[in-house]
Amino acid sequence: MSSDSIRLICNPFTHETLHLSDTSEGPVLVGDESATTFRVRDGIPILMNSANITNASQKSRRYYDAVAPIYAFTQSVYYRLNGGEAESRQEYLNYVRVKKGDRVLEVSVGNGANIRFLPKEAEYFGIDVSWKQLVRCKSTGACFGFEVELFQADAEHLPFVDNSFDVVFNVGSVNYFEDKSTAVDEMFRVAKPGALMVIADETEKAASSHNKLPIFRGYYNSWKTPVEPPVDELPSDAKNVRLTESRSGMYFSLQFTK
Ligand SMILES: C[S@@+](CC[C@H](N)C(=O)[O-])C[C@H]1O[C@@H](n2cnc3c(N)ncnc32)[C@H](O)[C@@H]1O
């Protein structure tokens, strides 16, 4: 974690700034006002605690910790059946317009499969509720040659100060969030004025067709139905709002700026 990154981090619950300190148990991030400390494990700050996250977030964390070892494999099989991973991801990543030198945040970064397809000349940050997905993301970065600063955190409590990022995006998890409105507000808060935000996930058409397959039932049963893009949850001052569909109506992509 560079000193530049530390300046962007805050306590996700109080928004106070944090500083790095070494203890006999390893490095920690400290918030002086609230006397809170957050552990840094294997270079990844743990900026959440179970008491402050929703049941849906806890359930996602358990689910993705369990499937992390096979996540990349299942994704590649799923995408192979749907026209190829690079081609399918590119359909919504085309809206994530990253310029040289941009500071980019992926909320729910998973194993880093999207960042792999984005321009290398930008600074990437990723948060995820699942520790095991973050560990996979670190190795995906090493394998595909991208660097990403990772944080274990909840989408509904982002650990960054206001106006920090040029691009904020989120793929494949908004349907899980218990409080989509808070998660969208958080993305908006940490985006710089003028920044681009993109939220993409499966549509109701995808959910209802996959839900017929017993193998997917556990995966979708925490979603609220019908699945709707969070257009009504956008802050009233969101600009340039645009909703598109890709992959034959199976995925939506909601784009807007601050
Ligand atoms: C389907 S995966 C998508 C991962 C990646 N964005 C991709 O496109 O491959 C969903 C991810 O969302 C994460 N997730 C679910 N709920 C979350 C929350 N409340 N906060 C942060 N991450 C969350 C999961 O741990 C998982 O890694």
The ligand as a MOL file (V3000), in Angstrom:
LIG
                    3D

  0  0  0     0  0            999 V3000
M  V30 BEGIN CTAB
M  V30 COUNTS 27 29 0 0 0
M  V30 BEGIN ATOM
M  V30 1 C -20.4620 -12.6550 -9.7130 0
M  V30 2 S -19.0770 -12.1050 -8.7830 0 CHG=1
M  V30 3 C -18.4850 -10.8070 -9.8630 0
M  V30 4 C -17.0090 -10.5780 -9.6890 0
M  V30 5 C -16.4000 -9.6770 -10.7690 0
M  V30 6 N -16.9040 -8.3400 -10.6680 0
M  V30 7 C -16.6470 -10.2740 -12.1410 0
M  V30 8 O -17.2950 -9.6070 -12.9670 0
M  V30 9 O -16.1550 -11.3820 -12.3910 0 CHG=-1
M  V30 10 C -19.8050 -11.1980 -7.4650 0
M  V30 11 C -18.7930 -10.6360 -6.4770 0
M  V30 12 O -19.4670 -9.6710 -5.6510 0
M  V30 13 C -18.9340 -9.7760 -4.3400 0
M  V30 14 N -19.9130 -9.1720 -3.4260 0
M  V30 15 C -21.1880 -9.5890 -3.1850 0
M  V30 16 N -21.7800 -8.7560 -2.3090 0
M  V30 17 C -20.8700 -7.8030 -1.9860 0
M  V30 18 C -20.8880 -6.6650 -1.1280 0
M  V30 19 N -21.9580 -6.3580 -0.3990 0
M  V30 20 N -19.7830 -5.8890 -1.0650 0
M  V30 21 C -18.6740 -6.2010 -1.7890 0
M  V30 22 N -18.5930 -7.2730 -2.5960 0
M  V30 23 C -19.6750 -8.0670 -2.7060 0
M  V30 24 C -18.7280 -11.2690 -4.1630 0
M  V30 25 O -17.8630 -11.5800 -3.0850 0
M  V30 26 C -18.1900 -11.6670 -5.5400 0
M  V30 27 O -16.7860 -11.6030 -5.5860 0
M  V30 END ATOM
M  V30 BEGIN BOND
M  V30 1 1 1 2
M  V30 2 1 2 3
M  V30 3 1 2 10
M  V30 4 1 3 4
M  V30 5 1 4 5
M  V30 6 1 5 6
M  V30 7 1 5 7
M  V30 8 2 7 8
M  V30 9 1 7 9
M  V30 10 1 10 11
M  V30 11 1 11 12
M  V30 12 1 11 26
M  V30 13 1 12 13
M  V30 14 1 13 14
M  V30 15 1 13 24
M  V30 16 1 14 15
M  V30 17 1 14 23
M  V30 18 2 15 16
M  V30 19 1 16 17
M  V30 20 1 17 18
M  V30 21 2 17 23
M  V30 22 1 18 19
M  V30 23 2 18 20
M  V30 24 1 20 21
M  V30 25 2 21 22
M  V30 26 1 22 23
M  V30 27 1 24 25
M  V30 28 1 24 26
M  V30 29 1 26 27
M  V30 END BOND
M  V30 END CTAB
M  END
